[in-house]
Amino acid sequence: MTDDGTAAAAATSTLGYEQARDELIEVVRRLEAGGTTLEESLALWERGEELAKICRHWLEGARARLDAALARPRRTRPPAPERRSACGVDHSAPVLVES
């Protein structure tokens, strides 16, 4: 038998985050609406737990990717060269025009 992480990883390979989230929303809606037998409610609850694990797995993976991207050194742009015309006017600086 596999542990929860392995099961979620296996399920994630076939079910995307949005699909799992949408199905989980439907499961919750059905549970909240009531009118199901105890067995049906338990089956829905178990499916909801499975879907929540899949969603959590996808979100943890996304968080890890973001953390890795943020940890990388950022490339900085060199300062823009000063643009002066032949007469010596700096064209890179903003010009204030009074009306």
Secondary structure, DSSP 8 states (H G I E B T S, - for coil): ---HHHHHHHHHTTS-HHHHHHHHHHHHHHHHH----HHHHHHHHHHHHHHHHHHHHHHHHHHHHHHHHHHS-----------B-TT--BSSS------
